[in-house]
Amino acid sequence: MRPRGIYICDGSQHEADEIIDKLIERGMLSPLKAYENNYICRTDPKDVARVESKTWMVTPDKYQTVTHTPPGVEPMMGHWMSPQDLSTELDSRFPGCMAGRIMYVIPFSMGPVGGPLSKIGVQLTDSNYVVLSMRIMTRVCNEVWDALGDKDFVRCIHSVGLPRPVKQRVVNHWPCNPERVLIAHRPAEREIWSFGSGYGGNSLLGKKCFALRIASNIAKDEGWMAEHMLIMGVTRPNGKEHFIAAAFPSACGKTNLAMLEPTIPGWKVRCVGDDIAWMKFGEDGRLYGINPEAGFFGVAPGSSILGTSNKTNPMAVATFQKNSIFTNVGETVDGEYFWEGLEDEIKDKNVDMINWLGQKWRIGDPGVCAHPNSRFAAPASQCPIIHPDWESPKGVPIEAIIFGGRRPAGVPLVYETRSWLHGIFTGACLKSEATAAAEYKDPGVCAHPNSRFAAPASQCPIIHPDWESPKGVPIEAIIFGGRRPAGVPLVYETRSWLHGIFTGACLKSEATAAAEYKGRCTALNSIPLGKTVMHDPMAMRPFMGYNFGHYLQHWIDLNQQGRKVPRIYHVNWFRKDANNKFLWPGFGDNIRVIDWIIRRLDGEPDLGVETPIGIVPKKVSFPKRNSLQIKEIDLYFCLGSGSFLSIGNISRSHRI
């Protein structure tokens, strides 16, 4: 790769100060002067999201990565490349790719350093933006080398793909090579290669690449789980705490639920993690989960009901008030961040701004301010409700798992699966509506729809005190969910572990701005839902690291004698009425659904009604708001005439 020098990162503040000064001098980074140690950067408009069509799993046997499908039918789960083809692709990209640049060596731990569930990686990169972001999102320090010793680690190699002297125009001082992007994973070798993109999902290799695609392979080999899930600790008014994991496709409210501010007095929520869960059964038979990340890499914009704001997620806003990085958002002349959803919070509605493309912009101008996939990166320790056990080496005990997505019609607000297998099926059938396109091309926007923030998890006001417990926290329930505008109730409980697996396997949701879609997914076009609803089994469709059939079997095999598998639930916050308005108020009122789930976990009688899809709440058992009418409750939990028959037929014919 021929770098002009090598720098081994130690995670010190002196190191961070030097890199920040360099990036400000080059124009890639600007301080947001209204905050303490917050910065903004703008990417090349061609480098704004994960690139699924250029993301590959590399195995000798194709069917280690993908399932068998008929001739001419491309599998939806997984994207395979042969080792021979990878060698050709790497040889055409990496030789000399770092010429004229510094190679940074980043030692990092996923999970608390030295914890029993933690894993170590070493990333090579020629991007100092990546160094800054990895310091937020993972644990970068010299102690990683001591914990590593002579043990194995995950090898991560990344280059922006633009050696010096640069022979093309660099937009926004953001080096990248979008025409040559490649992200490849070699699971057997525990190795990741990334070229051409500086965007977080493609360059912060500890995140989806390591924590899901590679880690799911390690988990299969070692008998644990690596899942696209939040972990939250919920304490009842009587003081009893339960830990719940929830899997939703992107843009379906994982971060909002993980940092929930309850509207019912006496309830308390503390955050362990908002995106990824590593879970393993303990000696007591309970499933313990940790958050392997150290920060939040959140989507910033949306609308008055979807963007990150004090209305939708005040705890996230409190988290990224300092020590955070914002990508592809807007900036006011006063040095404040701005994106869609903050219109009611900005002091001066006529203030001059710079949009995510670096152009002058004001509220009311054509287009939007932030890219739909703009981001923040913030330390998890800054979350006001981070759980005290969020870094427990053991993890926290998981009692329930929730699946969900955007389903505007036909899917109830919540239901319980019948068993572990039913829950697996429910997760594998997960579906959700499509949201904003990733490759956003509106020239009048202020902040890109995929703009992001990166913030330390420790800054979250409700971070759980055990969020870094090496043991993890005990998981009692798993929730699946997605954006389903029709046909899917607000909540239901599966009947068993197998029923829960089935529910997760059938998960569907609207597509999101976090990645581009190139026709590799089957849309539910036969259901008139307005936006495209995509199949997203277990919310893992973009992140599957091996054959999905083997993945489902791994879930099934986890239910062994002496183990207490979590109950599995499905939720749908996104059901709509005949006027295309959301039925459920959402946000803090989601505690009403969690209240019902926890009372089920505690064995309270006479709470549910059996239906063909699982157990839905009895009307009298559901905690109502004063303004809520029984007629509205009927709409939350009705299955919809023929909706599930239609959904079932689509799931049956769908090729994984």
C-alpha positions as CSV (number, residue, x, y, z in Angstrom):
1,M,0.0,0.0,0.0
2,R,3.1,2.2,0.3
3,P,2.1,4.8,2.9
4,R,4.5,7.6,3.6
5,G,4.5,6.8,7.3
6,I,2.8,4.6,9.9
7,Y,1.2,5.9,13.1
8,I,0.1,3.6,15.9
9,C,-2.9,5.0,17.7
10,D,-3.0,5.1,21.5
11,G,-6.4,6.7,22.1
12,S,-4.9,9.7,24.0
13,Q,-6.4,13.2,24.1
14,H,-3.2,14.6,22.6
15,E,-3.6,12.3,19.6
16,A,-7.2,13.5,19.1
17,D,-6.2,17.1,19.4
18,E,-3.5,16.7,16.7
19,I,-5.8,15.0,14.3
20,I,-8.6,17.5,14.8
21,D,-6.2,20.4,14.2
22,K,-5.0,18.7,11.0
23,L,-8.6,18.1,9.7
24,I,-9.6,21.7,10.5
25,E,-6.5,23.0,8.7
26,R,-7.4,21.0,5.6
27,G,-11.1,22.1,5.6
28,M,-12.6,18.6,6.1
29,L,-13.7,19.4,9.7
30,S,-15.2,22.6,11.2
31,P,-15.9,23.2,14.9
32,L,-19.6,23.9,15.8
33,K,-18.8,26.8,18.1
34,A,-22.1,26.7,19.9
35,Y,-21.1,23.5,21.6
36,E,-18.2,21.9,23.5
37,N,-15.9,19.9,21.3
38,N,-18.5,19.2,18.6
39,Y,-17.5,19.1,14.9
40,I,-19.2,19.0,11.5
41,C,-18.0,17.5,8.2
42,R,-19.5,17.2,4.7
43,T,-18.8,14.3,2.4
44,D,-18.5,14.0,-1.3
45,P,-22.2,13.8,-2.5
46,K,-21.3,10.4,-4.1
47,D,-20.2,9.0,-0.7
48,V,-23.2,9.2,1.6
49,A,-24.4,5.7,2.6
50,R,-23.6,2.0,2.8
51,V,-23.2,0.5,-0.7
52,E,-24.9,-2.9,-0.5
53,S,-24.4,-3.7,-4.2
54,K,-20.6,-3.5,-3.6
55,T,-20.5,-5.3,-0.2
56,W,-19.5,-9.0,-0.4
57,M,-19.0,-12.1,1.7
58,V,-16.1,-14.2,0.4
59,T,-16.2,-18.0,0.9
60,P,-14.8,-21.0,-1.1
61,D,-18.4,-22.4,-1.3
62,K,-21.1,-20.0,-2.5
63,Y,-23.7,-21.7,-0.3
64,Q,-21.7,-20.9,2.8
65,T,-22.9,-17.4,2.2
66,V,-26.2,-17.6,0.4
67,T,-29.1,-20.1,0.2
68,H,-30.0,-22.2,-2.8
69,T,-32.3,-20.5,-5.3
70,P,-33.7,-21.4,-8.7
71,P,-31.5,-20.5,-11.8
72,G,-31.6,-16.8,-12.6
73,V,-32.9,-15.9,-9.1
74,E,-30.4,-13.9,-7.0
75,P,-30.6,-14.6,-3.2
76,M,-31.7,-11.7,-1.1
77,M,-29.8,-12.5,2.0
78,G,-26.0,-12.3,1.4
79,H,-23.9,-11.2,-1.5
80,W,-21.2,-13.8,-2.5
81,M,-17.8,-13.4,-4.2
82,S,-15.3,-16.2,-4.8
83,P,-11.8,-16.0,-3.2
84,Q,-10.3,-15.9,-6.7
85,D,-12.4,-13.0,-7.8
86,L,-11.5,-11.2,-4.5
87,S,-7.8,-11.6,-5.2
88,T,-8.3,-10.0,-8.6
89,E,-10.3,-7.1,-7.1
90,L,-7.8,-6.5,-4.3
91,D,-4.8,-6.6,-6.7
92,S,-6.4,-4.0,-8.9
93,R,-7.0,-1.6,-6.0
94,F,-4.7,-1.9,-2.9
95,P,-1.2,-1.8,-4.3
96,G,0.1,1.8,-3.8
97,C,-3.4,3.0,-2.6
98,M,-2.0,4.8,0.5
99,A,0.9,6.5,-1.4
100,G,1.5,10.0,0.1
101,R,-0.7,9.3,3.1
102,I,-0.2,8.2,6.7
103,M,-1.3,4.7,7.6
104,Y,-3.0,4.7,11.0
105,V,-3.0,1.5,13.0
106,I,-6.0,1.4,15.3
107,P,-6.2,-1.2,18.1
108,F,-9.8,-1.4,19.3
109,S,-12.0,-3.5,21.5
110,M,-15.6,-4.4,20.7
111,G,-17.0,-4.6,24.2
112,P,-15.2,-3.8,27.5
113,V,-11.5,-4.4,27.2
114,G,-10.7,-8.0,28.4
115,G,-14.4,-8.9,28.9
116,P,-15.5,-12.5,28.3
117,L,-17.9,-11.5,25.5
118,S,-15.5,-8.9,24.0
119,K,-13.5,-9.2,20.8
120,I,-10.5,-7.3,19.5
121,G,-9.8,-5.8,16.1
122,V,-7.0,-3.9,14.5
123,Q,-7.8,-1.5,11.7
124,L,-5.4,0.0,9.1
125,T,-6.7,3.1,7.5
126,D,-5.4,6.2,5.6
127,S,-8.4,8.3,6.9
128,N,-8.0,10.4,10.0
129,Y,-11.8,11.0,10.0
130,V,-12.0,7.2,10.5
131,V,-9.5,7.5,13.4
132,L,-11.6,10.2,15.2
133,S,-14.9,8.3,14.6
134,M,-13.4,4.9,15.8
135,R,-12.3,6.6,19.0
136,I,-16.0,7.4,19.7
137,M,-17.6,4.2,18.4
138,T,-15.1,1.7,19.9
139,R,-12.6,1.4,22.7
140,V,-9.2,2.6,21.3
141,C,-6.4,2.4,23.9
142,N,-3.0,0.8,24.6
143,E,-4.7,-1.7,27.0
144,V,-6.1,-3.4,23.9
145,W,-2.6,-4.7,23.1
146,D,-2.3,-6.2,26.6
147,A,-5.7,-7.9,26.4
148,L,-4.8,-9.2,22.9
149,G,-1.5,-10.9,23.9
150,D,-1.0,-13.7,21.4
151,K,-4.7,-14.4,20.8
152,D,-6.5,-14.0,17.4
153,F,-8.1,-10.7,16.3
154,V,-10.2,-9.4,13.4
155,R,-8.0,-7.8,10.7
156,C,-9.6,-4.6,9.2
157,I,-8.0,-2.9,6.1
158,H,-9.4,0.3,4.8
159,S,-8.3,2.9,2.3
160,V,-10.1,5.9,0.8
161,G,-8.6,4.8,-2.5
162,L,-7.0,8.1,-3.5
163,P,-3.2,8.0,-3.4
164,R,-1.2,11.2,-3.7
165,P,-0.6,13.1,-5.9
166,V,-4.4,13.2,-6.4
167,K,-5.4,13.3,-10.1
168,Q,-9.1,14.1,-9.6
169,R,-11.1,16.8,-8.0
170,V,-11.7,16.3,-4.2
171,V,-15.2,17.5,-3.2
172,N,-15.6,19.0,0.3
173,H,-12.0,18.1,1.1
174,W,-13.4,14.5,1.4
175,P,-11.1,11.9,-0.3
176,C,-12.9,8.9,-1.8
177,N,-13.1,6.9,-5.0
178,P,-16.8,6.1,-5.4
179,E,-16.5,4.4,-8.7
180,R,-14.1,1.8,-7.3
181,V,-15.8,1.1,-3.9
182,L,-15.4,-2.5,-2.6
183,I,-16.3,-3.8,0.9
184,A,-15.3,-7.5,1.3
185,H,-15.4,-9.9,4.3
186,R,-13.5,-13.1,4.6
187,P,-15.2,-14.8,7.6
188,A,-13.0,-17.8,7.9
189,E,-9.9,-15.6,8.0
190,R,-11.7,-13.0,10.3
191,E,-10.7,-10.3,7.8
192,I,-12.3,-7.2,6.2
193,W,-11.2,-5.2,3.2
194,S,-12.8,-1.8,2.4
195,F,-11.8,0.5,-0.4
196,G,-13.0,3.8,-1.9
197,S,-15.4,5.1,0.7
198,G,-15.0,7.2,3.8
199,Y,-18.7,7.0,4.9
200,G,-19.1,5.5,8.3
201,G,-20.9,2.3,7.4
202,N,-18.2,1.4,4.9
203,S,-15.1,2.7,6.7
204,L,-15.8,2.3,10.5
205,L,-15.1,-1.4,10.2
206,G,-15.9,-2.2,13.8
207,K,-19.5,-1.4,13.2
208,K,-21.7,-3.5,10.8
209,C,-18.7,-5.2,9.1
210,F,-17.2,-6.6,12.3
211,A,-20.0,-6.4,14.8
212,L,-22.6,-8.1,12.6
213,R,-21.2,-9.8,9.5
214,I,-17.9,-11.2,10.9
215,A,-19.2,-11.5,14.5
216,S,-22.2,-13.5,13.4
217,N,-19.8,-16.1,11.9
218,I,-17.8,-16.1,15.1
219,A,-21.0,-16.4,17.1
220,K,-22.2,-19.4,15.1
221,D,-18.9,-21.2,15.7
222,E,-18.8,-20.4,19.4
223,G,-22.5,-20.7,20.2
224,W,-23.6,-17.2,20.9
225,M,-25.6,-14.4,19.0
226,A,-24.6,-11.2,17.1
227,E,-27.7,-9.3,16.3
228,H,-29.0,-6.0,14.9
229,M,-30.7,-5.2,18.2
230,L,-31.0,-2.5,20.9
231,I,-30.8,-3.5,24.6
232,M,-32.9,-1.5,27.1
233,G,-33.3,-1.9,30.9
234,V,-36.9,-1.1,32.0
235,T,-37.8,-0.7,35.7
236,R,-41.4,-1.0,36.9
237,P,-42.8,1.3,39.5
238,N,-42.3,-1.6,42.0
239,G,-38.5,-1.4,41.4
240,K,-38.1,-4.7,39.4
241,E,-36.0,-4.3,36.3
242,H,-36.3,-6.3,33.1
243,F,-33.9,-6.3,30.1
244,I,-35.4,-6.4,26.6
245,A,-33.7,-6.7,23.2
246,A,-35.4,-5.4,20.1
247,A,-34.7,-5.8,16.4
248,F,-36.1,-3.2,13.9
249,P,-34.9,-2.5,10.4
250,S,-33.2,0.9,9.9
251,A,-35.3,4.0,10.5
252,C,-37.9,2.1,12.5
253,G,-37.1,3.6,15.9
254,K,-34.4,1.5,17.6
255,T,-32.5,4.6,19.1
256,N,-35.8,6.2,20.1
257,L,-36.9,3.1,22.0
258,A,-33.5,2.5,23.6
259,M,-33.6,6.0,25.0
260,L,-37.4,6.1,25.8
261,E,-38.7,8.8,28.1
262,P,-41.9,7.1,29.6
263,T,-45.2,9.0,29.7
264,I,-46.5,6.7,32.5
265,P,-45.4,7.9,36.0
266,G,-43.1,5.6,38.0
267,W,-41.5,3.8,35.0
268,K,-37.8,4.2,34.3
269,V,-35.8,3.3,31.1
270,R,-32.0,3.0,30.9
271,C,-30.1,2.4,27.8
272,V,-27.5,-0.4,27.3
273,G,-27.2,-0.1,23.5
274,D,-29.2,1.2,20.5
275,D,-28.0,-0.8,17.5
276,I,-26.0,-4.0,18.1
277,A,-26.3,-6.8,20.7
278,W,-23.9,-9.7,21.4
279,M,-25.7,-12.3,23.5
280,K,-24.6,-15.5,25.2
281,F,-26.3,-17.9,27.6
282,G,-24.8,-17.8,31.1
283,E,-24.2,-20.6,33.6
284,D,-27.6,-19.8,35.2
285,G,-29.4,-20.5,31.8
286,R,-30.3,-16.9,31.1
287,L,-29.3,-15.1,27.9
288,Y,-26.9,-12.2,28.7
289,G,-26.3,-9.3,26.3
290,I,-23.7,-6.6,25.9
291,N,-23.5,-3.6,23.6
292,P,-20.1,-4.1,21.8
293,E,-20.0,-0.4,20.8
294,A,-18.9,2.6,22.8
295,G,-20.8,5.3,20.9
296,F,-24.0,6.1,18.9
297,F,-23.8,6.6,15.2
298,G,-27.3,8.0,14.7
299,V,-29.4,9.3,11.9
300,A,-30.1,13.0,12.4
301,P,-32.9,14.2,10.1
302,G,-36.4,13.2,9.1
303,S,-39.4,15.4,9.8
304,S,-41.3,16.9,12.8
305,I,-42.2,13.3,13.8
306,L,-39.2,11.4,12.5
307,G,-36.0,13.5,12.9
308,T,-33.9,13.5,16.0
309,S,-35.1,16.3,18.2
310,N,-36.2,17.2,21.8
311,K,-39.7,16.1,20.8
312,T,-38.8,12.7,19.4
313,N,-35.6,11.8,21.5
314,P,-34.5,14.3,24.1
315,M,-32.0,11.8,25.5
316,A,-30.2,11.5,22.2
317,V,-30.1,15.3,21.9
318,A,-28.6,15.6,25.5
319,T,-26.1,13.0,24.5
320,F,-24.6,14.8,21.5
321,Q,-24.2,18.3,23.1
322,K,-20.4,17.7,23.3
323,N,-17.6,15.4,22.1
324,S,-19.5,14.4,18.9
325,I,-19.1,14.5,15.2
326,F,-21.9,15.4,12.8
327,T,-21.8,14.3,9.1
328,N,-23.8,15.9,6.3
329,V,-26.1,18.0,8.4
330,G,-26.7,21.8,8.1
331,E,-24.9,24.5,10.0
332,T,-26.2,27.9,11.1
333,V,-24.1,31.0,11.1
334,D,-24.2,30.9,14.9
335,G,-22.4,27.5,14.9
336,E,-25.4,25.3,15.6
337,Y,-26.3,22.1,13.8
338,F,-29.6,21.9,11.9
339,W,-31.7,19.3,10.1
340,E,-35.3,18.5,9.2
341,G,-37.2,18.1,12.5
342,L,-35.6,21.0,14.3
343,E,-37.7,23.7,12.8
344,D,-39.7,24.3,16.0
345,E,-36.5,24.4,18.2
346,I,-34.4,26.9,16.3
347,K,-34.4,30.3,17.9
348,D,-34.2,32.4,14.7
349,K,-36.3,31.0,11.9
350,N,-34.6,33.3,9.4
351,V,-31.0,32.5,10.3
352,D,-28.6,32.0,7.5
353,M,-27.3,28.4,7.1
354,I,-24.9,26.3,5.1
355,N,-26.5,23.1,3.8
356,W,-24.8,19.7,3.6
357,L,-23.5,20.5,0.1
358,G,-21.8,23.7,1.5
359,Q,-24.4,26.0,-0.1
360,K,-26.3,28.9,1.5
361,W,-29.7,27.9,2.7
362,R,-32.7,29.1,4.9
363,I,-35.8,27.5,6.2
364,G,-38.4,27.7,3.4
365,D,-35.8,27.3,0.6
366,P,-36.4,24.5,-1.8
367,G,-35.4,21.0,-0.8
368,V,-34.3,20.0,2.7
369,C,-31.3,20.9,4.8
370,A,-29.7,17.6,5.8
371,H,-29.1,14.5,3.7
372,P,-31.6,11.8,4.7
373,N,-28.7,9.6,6.0
374,S,-26.9,12.4,7.8
375,R,-25.4,11.2,11.1
376,F,-24.1,12.0,14.5
377,A,-21.4,10.1,16.4
378,A,-21.5,10.5,20.1
379,P,-20.0,8.6,23.1
380,A,-22.4,6.2,24.7
381,S,-21.1,7.2,28.2
382,Q,-22.7,10.7,27.6
383,C,-26.2,9.3,27.3
384,P,-28.2,10.6,30.3
385,I,-30.0,7.2,30.7
386,I,-27.1,4.9,29.9
387,H,-27.5,1.8,32.1
388,P,-24.9,1.4,34.9
389,D,-24.3,-2.1,33.7
390,W,-23.8,-1.1,30.0
391,E,-20.2,-2.2,30.2
392,S,-20.7,-5.3,32.4
393,P,-18.3,-8.0,31.1
394,K,-21.1,-10.5,31.7
395,G,-23.8,-8.5,29.9
396,V,-27.3,-8.0,31.1
397,P,-30.0,-10.8,31.2
398,I,-32.4,-10.6,28.3
399,E,-36.0,-11.6,29.1
400,A,-37.7,-10.6,25.9
401,I,-37.0,-9.9,22.2
402,I,-39.1,-7.5,20.2
403,F,-39.2,-7.5,16.4
404,G,-40.9,-4.6,14.5
405,G,-41.0,-2.5,11.3
406,R,-43.0,0.1,9.4
407,R,-46.3,-1.5,8.5
408,P,-49.1,1.1,7.8
409,A,-51.9,-1.5,7.7
410,G,-52.9,-5.0,8.8
411,V,-50.3,-5.6,11.5
412,P,-51.3,-5.1,15.2
413,L,-49.5,-2.7,17.5
414,V,-48.1,-5.6,19.5
415,Y,-48.4,-9.4,19.7
416,E,-46.6,-12.2,21.6
417,T,-45.3,-15.2,19.7
418,R,-46.2,-18.7,20.9
419,S,-42.7,-20.1,21.3
420,W,-39.0,-19.6,20.5
421,L,-39.5,-21.2,17.0
422,H,-42.6,-19.1,16.3
423,G,-40.5,-16.1,17.3
424,I,-37.7,-17.1,14.9
425,F,-40.2,-17.4,12.1
426,T,-41.7,-14.0,13.0
427,G,-38.3,-12.3,12.9
428,A,-37.3,-14.1,9.6
429,C,-40.5,-12.8,8.0
430,L,-39.9,-9.2,9.1
431,K,-41.0,-6.6,6.6
432,S,-41.0,-2.8,6.6
433,E,-41.9,0.2,4.3
434,A,-39.3,1.9,2.3
435,T,-38.2,5.4,3.4
436,A,-36.1,8.1,1.8
437,A,-33.7,7.0,-1.0
438,A,-30.0,6.9,0.0
439,E,-28.7,8.4,-3.2
440,Y,-30.4,11.7,-2.6
441,K,-30.0,14.0,-5.6
442,D,-32.1,17.1,-4.7
443,P,-29.7,20.0,-5.4
444,G,-31.6,22.3,-3.0
445,V,-31.2,20.3,0.2
446,C,-29.7,21.7,3.4
447,A,-28.8,18.5,5.3
448,H,-28.5,15.1,3.6
449,P,-31.4,12.7,4.5
450,N,-28.7,10.2,5.6
451,S,-26.7,12.8,7.7
452,R,-25.4,11.4,10.9
453,F,-24.1,12.2,14.4
454,A,-21.4,10.2,16.3
455,A,-21.5,10.6,20.1
456,P,-20.0,8.8,23.0
457,A,-22.4,6.4,24.6
458,S,-21.1,7.4,28.1
459,Q,-22.7,10.9,27.5
460,C,-26.2,9.5,27.2
461,P,-28.2,10.8,30.2
462,I,-30.0,7.5,30.7
463,I,-27.1,5.1,29.9
464,H,-27.5,2.0,32.1
465,P,-24.9,1.7,35.0
466,D,-24.2,-1.8,33.7
467,W,-23.9,-0.9,30.1
468,E,-20.2,-1.8,30.2
469,S,-20.6,-4.9,32.4
470,P,-18.3,-7.5,30.8
471,K,-20.9,-10.2,31.8
472,G,-23.7,-8.3,30.0
473,V,-27.3,-8.0,31.2
474,P,-29.9,-10.8,31.3
475,I,-32.3,-10.6,28.3
476,E,-35.9,-11.6,29.1
477,A,-37.7,-10.6,25.9
478,I,-36.9,-10.0,22.3
479,I,-39.0,-7.6,20.2
480,F,-39.2,-7.6,16.4
481,G,-40.8,-4.7,14.5
482,G,-40.8,-2.7,11.3
483,R,-42.6,0.0,9.4
484,R,-45.9,-1.6,8.5
485,P,-48.6,0.9,7.4
486,A,-51.4,-1.8,7.2
487,G,-52.4,-5.2,8.4
488,V,-50.0,-5.7,11.3
489,P,-51.2,-5.0,14.9
490,L,-49.4,-2.7,17.4
491,V,-48.1,-5.6,19.5
492,Y,-48.4,-9.4,19.8
493,E,-46.6,-12.1,21.7
494,T,-45.5,-15.2,19.9
495,R,-46.4,-18.6,21.4
496,S,-43.0,-20.2,21.6
497,W,-39.3,-19.8,20.7
498,L,-40.0,-21.5,17.3
499,H,-43.0,-19.3,16.6
500,G,-40.9,-16.3,17.5
501,I,-38.1,-17.4,15.1
502,F,-40.8,-17.7,12.4
503,T,-42.1,-14.2,13.1
504,G,-38.6,-12.7,13.0
505,A,-37.9,-14.6,9.7
506,C,-41.0,-13.0,8.2
507,L,-40.0,-9.4,9.2
508,K,-40.8,-6.7,6.6
509,S,-40.3,-3.0,6.7
510,E,-40.0,0.2,4.6
511,A,-36.6,0.6,3.0
512,T,-34.4,3.3,4.5
513,A,-31.9,6.0,3.6
514,A,-29.0,4.2,5.1
515,A,-28.2,2.3,2.0
516,E,-28.9,2.2,-1.7
517,Y,-31.3,-0.3,-3.2
518,K,-30.6,-1.8,-6.6
519,G,-33.4,-4.3,-7.0
520,R,-31.8,-7.1,-5.0
521,C,-34.9,-7.2,-2.7
522,T,-38.4,-8.3,-3.4
523,A,-41.0,-5.6,-2.7
524,L,-44.5,-6.3,-1.5
525,N,-46.0,-4.6,-4.5
526,S,-49.2,-6.6,-4.3
527,I,-50.2,-4.7,-1.1
528,P,-51.1,-1.0,-1.8
529,L,-49.1,0.6,1.1
530,G,-47.8,3.7,-0.7
531,K,-44.1,3.1,0.0
532,T,-42.2,-0.1,-0.9
533,V,-42.2,-2.7,1.9
534,M,-39.1,-4.9,1.8
535,H,-38.5,-8.3,3.3
536,D,-35.9,-7.8,6.2
537,P,-35.6,-11.1,8.1
538,M,-34.5,-10.5,11.7
539,A,-33.6,-6.9,10.6
540,M,-30.4,-8.5,9.3
541,R,-30.9,-8.4,5.5
542,P,-28.1,-6.0,4.8
543,F,-25.8,-7.5,7.4
544,M,-26.1,-11.3,7.0
545,G,-22.7,-12.9,7.3
546,Y,-23.5,-16.5,6.3
547,N,-26.2,-18.7,4.7
548,F,-29.5,-17.6,6.1
549,G,-30.8,-21.2,6.4
550,H,-27.8,-22.0,8.7
551,Y,-28.5,-18.7,10.6
552,L,-32.1,-19.8,11.3
553,Q,-30.9,-23.3,12.4
554,H,-28.4,-21.6,14.7
555,W,-31.3,-19.7,16.4
556,I,-33.4,-22.9,16.6
557,D,-30.4,-24.9,18.2
558,L,-30.0,-22.2,20.9
559,N,-33.1,-23.5,22.6
560,Q,-31.5,-26.3,24.7
561,Q,-32.5,-28.0,28.0
562,G,-31.6,-25.8,31.0
563,R,-31.7,-22.6,29.0
564,K,-34.4,-19.9,29.5
565,V,-34.9,-18.5,26.1
566,P,-36.5,-15.0,26.0
567,R,-40.1,-14.5,24.9
568,I,-40.5,-13.0,21.5
569,Y,-42.8,-10.1,20.5
570,H,-43.7,-8.2,17.4
571,V,-44.6,-4.5,17.4
572,N,-45.8,-2.1,14.8
573,W,-45.7,1.6,15.7
574,F,-46.4,2.7,12.1
575,R,-50.0,1.5,11.3
576,K,-52.0,4.2,9.5
577,D,-55.7,5.1,9.2
578,A,-57.8,5.7,6.2
579,N,-56.4,9.3,6.0
580,N,-52.8,8.0,5.9
581,K,-52.2,9.3,9.4
582,F,-50.3,7.3,12.1
583,L,-52.7,5.6,14.5
584,W,-50.3,5.2,17.4
585,P,-48.8,8.3,19.1
586,G,-45.4,6.6,19.6
587,F,-42.3,7.9,21.3
588,G,-42.8,8.1,25.1
589,D,-46.2,6.4,24.8
590,N,-44.4,3.2,23.6
591,I,-43.9,2.5,27.3
592,R,-47.6,1.4,27.3
593,V,-46.7,-1.5,25.0
594,I,-43.6,-2.3,27.1
595,D,-45.8,-2.2,30.2
596,W,-48.0,-4.9,28.7
597,I,-45.0,-7.0,27.7
598,I,-43.4,-6.8,31.1
599,R,-46.7,-7.7,32.9
600,R,-46.7,-10.8,30.6
601,L,-43.1,-11.6,31.6
602,D,-44.1,-11.3,35.3
603,G,-46.9,-13.8,34.8
604,E,-49.9,-11.5,35.4
605,P,-53.1,-13.4,34.4
606,D,-55.8,-12.5,31.9
607,L,-53.8,-10.0,29.8
608,G,-53.9,-11.6,26.3
609,V,-56.2,-13.0,23.6
610,E,-55.2,-15.8,21.3
611,T,-55.3,-15.0,17.6
612,P,-54.0,-16.9,14.5
613,I,-50.7,-14.9,14.6
614,G,-50.1,-15.0,18.4
615,I,-51.3,-13.3,21.6
616,V,-52.6,-9.7,21.4
617,P,-53.5,-7.5,24.4
618,K,-57.0,-7.7,25.9
619,K,-58.6,-4.2,25.5
620,V,-59.1,-3.9,29.3
621,S,-55.5,-5.0,30.0
622,F,-53.9,-2.3,27.8
623,P,-52.7,0.9,29.6
624,K,-54.7,3.6,27.9
625,R,-54.1,7.4,27.7
626,N,-57.0,9.5,28.9
627,S,-57.8,10.6,25.3
628,L,-57.7,7.0,23.9
629,Q,-61.0,5.5,22.9
630,I,-61.9,1.8,22.8
631,K,-62.6,2.2,19.1
632,E,-59.0,3.3,18.6
633,I,-57.7,0.3,20.6
634,D,-59.7,-2.0,18.2
635,L,-57.7,-0.4,15.3
636,Y,-54.4,-1.0,17.0
637,F,-55.0,-4.8,17.5
638,C,-57.3,-5.9,14.6
639,L,-55.6,-8.1,12.1
640,G,-57.3,-6.8,9.0
641,S,-59.5,-8.8,6.7
642,G,-57.3,-11.0,4.6
643,S,-54.1,-9.0,5.4
644,F,-52.2,-11.9,7.0
645,L,-53.4,-14.3,4.3
646,S,-52.0,-12.0,1.7
647,I,-48.8,-11.4,3.7
648,G,-48.4,-15.2,4.3
649,N,-48.7,-15.9,0.6
650,I,-46.0,-13.4,-0.2
651,S,-43.7,-14.8,2.5
652,R,-44.3,-18.3,1.2
653,S,-43.3,-17.3,-2.3
654,H,-40.4,-15.1,-1.3
655,R,-36.9,-16.3,-2.1
656,I,-34.4,-15.7,0.7
